[in-house]
């Protein structure tokens, strides 16, 4: 796990954000300031990738929105047996 991802996870656990499931592997993350970001996940050759619409995500960096949505995605996928 990269330091960037570890920092994003740490930030995500400290901030109350709402994650809404939009279908497939797409989520809407809403920050306390009411900013909205769409996060999408895909699996390629067994590796999970995610993208967020925020500035960090546009720079292909891990962000707190991606980390928060990843926790929900992991829960949904494990309950479906994936």
Backbone as ProteinMPNN parsed JSONL, in Angstrom:
{"seq_chain_A": "XXXXXXXXXXXXXXXXXXXXXXXXXXXXXXXXXXXXXXXXXXXXXXXXXXXXXXXXXXXXXXXXXXXXXXXXXXXXXXXXXX", "coords_chain_A": {"N_chain_A": [[0.85, -1.175, 0.0], [0.59, 2.166, -0.867], [2.082, 5.218, 0.419], [0.578, 7.473, -0.194], [-1.99, 6.376, -0.528], [-2.385, 5.332, 2.039], [-2.47, 7.727, 3.508], [-4.767, 8.867, 2.391], [-6.721, 7.061, 3.252], [-6.518, 7.443, 6.02], [-7.39, 10.129, 6.197], [-9.985, 9.811, 5.253], [-11.214, 8.345, 7.272], [-11.489, 10.173, 9.274], [-13.291, 12.091, 8.518], [-16.705, 12.761, 8.151], [-18.416, 11.439, 5.63], [-20.895, 10.909, 3.15], [-21.803, 8.043, 1.378], [-23.257, 7.031, -1.541], [-24.708, 4.391, -3.282], [-24.695, 4.004, -6.697], [-25.099, 2.095, -8.592], [-23.865, -0.758, -10.397], [-20.477, -0.455, -10.182], [-20.26, 2.073, -9.155], [-20.246, 5.069, -7.31], [-21.563, 7.777, -5.358], [-20.029, 10.25, -3.591], [-20.502, 12.332, -0.896], [-19.425, 15.21, 0.636], [-18.975, 16.823, 3.911], [-19.233, 19.512, 3.326], [-20.994, 19.512, 1.307], [-19.993, 18.965, -1.217], [-19.886, 17.037, -4.162], [-18.813, 13.974, -5.474], [-18.184, 11.637, -8.007], [-17.286, 8.29, -7.871], [-15.679, 5.623, -9.413], [-15.176, 2.127, -9.84], [-13.197, -0.556, -11.159], [-12.213, -3.835, -12.149], [-9.308, -5.212, -13.36], [-7.613, -7.805, -14.754], [-7.603, -9.043, -12.219], [-6.823, -7.003, -10.519], [-7.839, -4.212, -8.615], [-9.069, -1.079, -9.568], [-9.634, 2.419, -9.139], [-11.374, 5.49, -9.719], [-11.769, 8.943, -9.124], [-13.678, 11.956, -9.336], [-12.599, 14.257, -8.231], [-10.063, 16.877, -7.696], [-7.622, 15.664, -6.909], [-8.089, 13.055, -7.759], [-8.282, 13.499, -10.514], [-5.651, 13.928, -11.037], [-4.753, 11.427, -10.849], [-4.286, 10.45, -8.28], [-4.621, 8.847, -5.083], [-7.48, 9.521, -3.14], [-9.432, 10.882, -0.388], [-12.121, 10.495, -0.935], [-12.207, 8.359, -2.706], [-11.117, 6.402, -1.033], [-13.118, 6.202, 0.941], [-15.346, 5.382, -0.599], [-14.303, 2.973, -1.499], [-14.341, 1.353, 0.75], [-17.083, 0.891, 1.045], [-17.619, -0.339, -1.423], [-16.08, -2.659, -1.165], [-17.442, -3.92, 0.932], [-19.981, -4.369, -0.258], [-19.28, -6.014, -2.438], [-18.141, -8.221, -1.121], [-20.361, -9.195, 0.236], [-21.763, -10.152, -1.882], [-20.334, -12.276, -2.618], [-17.985, -11.963, -4.112]], "CA_chain_A": [[0.0, 0.0, 0.0], [1.414, 3.371, -0.98], [1.901, 6.245, 1.436], [-0.531, 8.304, -0.649], [-3.225, 5.662, -0.221], [-2.498, 5.291, 3.5], [-2.898, 9.059, 3.937], [-6.155, 9.039, 1.961], [-7.539, 6.253, 4.164], [-6.517, 8.145, 7.31], [-8.27, 11.303, 6.066], [-11.367, 9.348, 5.063], [-11.763, 7.87, 8.546], [-11.684, 11.316, 10.17], [-14.308, 12.991, 7.971], [-17.989, 12.105, 7.898], [-18.875, 11.589, 4.256], [-21.976, 10.004, 2.777], [-21.546, 7.308, 0.14], [-24.482, 6.48, -2.123], [-24.497, 3.416, -4.353], [-25.405, 4.415, -7.916], [-25.262, 0.937, -9.466], [-22.59, -1.285, -10.909], [-19.4, -0.177, -9.224], [-20.214, 3.533, -9.179], [-20.711, 5.636, -6.051], [-21.55, 9.215, -5.18], [-19.523, 10.6, -2.263], [-20.904, 13.693, -0.542], [-18.624, 15.698, 1.755], [-19.728, 17.675, 4.835], [-19.458, 20.805, 2.672], [-21.944, 19.203, 0.232], [-19.356, 18.699, -2.507], [-20.273, 15.706, -4.658], [-17.827, 13.374, -6.369], [-18.495, 10.291, -8.468], [-16.145, 7.368, -7.809], [-15.947, 4.384, -10.17], [-14.189, 1.056, -9.685], [-13.19, -1.643, -12.133], [-11.191, -4.838, -11.893], [-8.616, -5.615, -14.574], [-6.655, -8.871, -14.448], [-7.586, -9.303, -10.787], [-6.434, -5.819, -9.749], [-8.921, -3.241, -8.502], [-8.698, 0.305, -9.854], [-10.701, 3.351, -8.876], [-11.175, 6.867, -10.178], [-12.643, 9.937, -8.522], [-13.764, 13.18, -10.125], [-12.011, 15.41, -7.548], [-8.783, 17.325, -8.259], [-6.605, 14.627, -6.686], [-8.421, 11.946, -8.653], [-7.934, 13.896, -11.885], [-4.197, 13.787, -11.119], [-4.525, 9.986, -10.639], [-3.828, 10.224, -6.905], [-5.639, 8.328, -4.172], [-8.092, 10.61, -2.387], [-10.306, 10.432, 0.695], [-13.408, 10.075, -1.5], [-11.959, 7.022, -3.237], [-10.941, 5.506, 0.115], [-14.425, 6.005, 1.581], [-16.158, 4.569, -1.507], [-13.705, 1.635, -1.576], [-14.83, 0.585, 1.894], [-18.452, 0.476, 0.719], [-17.519, -1.283, -2.54], [-15.573, -3.918, -0.615], [-18.535, -4.537, 1.67], [-20.999, -4.845, -1.206], [-18.747, -7.136, -3.219], [-17.967, -9.405, -0.262], [-21.689, -9.745, 0.532], [-22.212, -10.812, -3.106], [-19.473, -13.432, -2.839], [-16.901, -11.66, -5.064]], "C_chain_A": [[0.896, 1.239, 0.0], [1.123, 4.339, 0.16], [0.726, 7.145, 1.082], [-1.871, 7.661, -0.307], [-3.441, 5.587, 1.287], [-2.99, 6.634, 4.042], [-4.359, 9.305, 3.576], [-7.102, 8.271, 2.88], [-7.633, 6.934, 5.526], [-7.437, 9.364, 7.275], [-9.731, 10.883, 5.974], [-11.995, 8.912, 6.382], [-12.065, 9.018, 9.496], [-12.821, 12.238, 9.738], [-15.585, 12.211, 7.711], [-18.436, 12.438, 6.48], [-19.969, 10.561, 4.01], [-21.617, 9.356, 1.446], [-22.864, 6.707, -0.321], [-24.119, 5.569, -3.291], [-25.341, 3.826, -5.553], [-25.665, 3.26, -8.877], [-23.928, 0.502, -10.027], [-21.524, -1.128, -9.84], [-19.17, 1.325, -9.176], [-20.89, 4.071, -7.922], [-20.668, 7.157, -6.11], [-21.105, 9.485, -3.748], [-19.85, 12.069, -2.018], [-20.15, 14.094, 0.72], [-19.487, 16.521, 2.717], [-20.044, 19.06, 4.255], [-20.427, 20.687, 1.496], [-21.302, 19.138, -1.15], [-19.681, 17.256, -2.884], [-19.236, 15.216, -5.663], [-18.281, 11.969, -6.744], [-17.204, 9.48, -8.471], [-16.555, 6.094, -8.528], [-14.808, 3.392, -9.947], [-14.313, 0.078, -10.835], [-12.068, -2.596, -11.75], [-10.635, -5.293, -13.23], [-7.531, -6.613, -14.184], [-6.486, -9.079, -12.948], [-7.186, -8.12, -9.917], [-7.572, -4.806, -9.776], [-8.376, -1.833, -8.715], [-9.896, 1.194, -9.566], [-10.336, 4.737, -9.37], [-12.204, 7.757, -9.51], [-12.594, 11.203, -9.365], [-13.13, 14.398, -9.442], [-10.661, 15.778, -8.176], [-7.686, 16.287, -8.078], [-6.836, 13.442, -7.614], [-8.071, 12.244, -10.094], [-6.436, 13.787, -12.12], [-3.758, 12.342, -10.867], [-3.884, 9.676, -9.278], [-4.97, 9.6, -6.111], [-6.176, 9.503, -3.362], [-9.002, 10.025, -1.313], [-11.657, 9.94, 0.182], [-13.305, 8.643, -2.027], [-11.839, 6.021, -2.093], [-12.275, 5.19, 0.773], [-15.319, 5.119, 0.708], [-15.615, 3.145, -1.6], [-14.175, 0.759, -0.421], [-16.237, 0.065, 1.629], [-18.433, -0.57, -0.395], [-17.053, -2.646, -2.05], [-16.675, -4.654, 0.135], [-19.601, -5.118, 0.757], [-20.496, -6.077, -1.949], [-18.559, -8.375, -2.362], [-19.315, -10.022, 0.096], [-22.256, -10.476, -0.682], [-21.343, -12.015, -3.452], [-18.363, -13.215, -3.843], [-15.566, -11.579, -4.36]], "O_chain_A": [[1.843, 1.333, 0.781], [0.062, 4.289, 0.783], [-0.04, 7.538, 1.961], [-2.786, 8.342, 0.156], [-4.564, 5.76, 1.76], [-3.834, 6.67, 4.937], [-5.106, 9.884, 4.365], [-8.164, 8.776, 3.243], [-8.71, 6.993, 6.118], [-8.183, 9.603, 8.224], [-10.608, 11.526, 6.551], [-13.195, 9.097, 6.581], [-12.834, 8.841, 10.441], [-13.263, 13.08, 10.52], [-15.553, 11.131, 7.122], [-18.788, 13.578, 6.177], [-19.963, 9.477, 4.594], [-21.185, 10.027, 0.51], [-23.51, 5.964, 0.419], [-23.331, 5.93, -4.165], [-26.557, 3.978, -5.44], [-26.374, 3.428, -9.869], [-22.985, 1.288, -10.12], [-21.673, -1.623, -8.723], [-18.03, 1.791, -9.159], [-21.954, 3.601, -7.519], [-19.848, 7.745, -6.815], [-21.727, 9.007, -2.8], [-19.518, 12.936, -2.827], [-20.222, 13.413, 1.742], [-20.613, 16.881, 2.375], [-21.018, 19.697, 4.657], [-20.651, 21.658, 0.773], [-22.003, 19.246, -2.156], [-19.742, 16.374, -2.028], [-18.836, 15.94, -6.575], [-18.714, 11.202, -5.884], [-16.176, 9.912, -8.993], [-17.634, 5.552, -8.29], [-13.638, 3.769, -9.877], [-15.387, -0.097, -11.411], [-11.095, -2.203, -11.106], [-11.379, -5.705, -14.12], [-6.645, -6.306, -13.388], [-5.371, -9.267, -12.461], [-7.207, -8.228, -8.691], [-8.187, -4.57, -10.816], [-7.366, -1.443, -8.129], [-11.041, 0.773, -9.73], [-9.165, 5.111, -9.435], [-13.363, 7.376, -9.349], [-11.594, 11.486, -10.024], [-13.126, 15.48, -10.028], [-10.174, 15.086, -9.071], [-6.901, 16.052, -8.996], [-5.892, 12.895, -8.184], [-7.618, 11.362, -10.824], [-5.99, 13.582, -13.248], [-2.572, 12.058, -10.695], [-3.061, 8.769, -9.149], [-6.142, 9.8, -6.429], [-5.415, 10.378, -2.948], [-9.305, 8.832, -1.321], [-12.273, 9.067, 0.794], [-14.201, 7.825, -1.818], [-12.389, 4.922, -2.166], [-12.539, 4.04, 1.125], [-15.974, 4.209, 1.215], [-16.391, 2.202, -1.763], [-14.384, -0.441, -0.595], [-16.547, -1.081, 1.954], [-19.145, -1.571, -0.322], [-17.578, -3.674, -2.476], [-16.826, -5.868, -0.006], [-20.071, -6.235, 0.975], [-21.215, -7.069, -2.073], [-18.798, -9.485, -2.838], [-19.413, -11.24, 0.247], [-23.133, -11.328, -0.536], [-21.578, -12.694, -4.451], [-17.836, -14.186, -4.386], [-14.544, -11.333, -5.0]]}, "name": "protein", "num_of_chains": 1, "seq": "XXXXXXXXXXXXXXXXXXXXXXXXXXXXXXXXXXXXXXXXXXXXXXXXXXXXXXXXXXXXXXXXXXXXXXXXXXXXXXXXXX"}
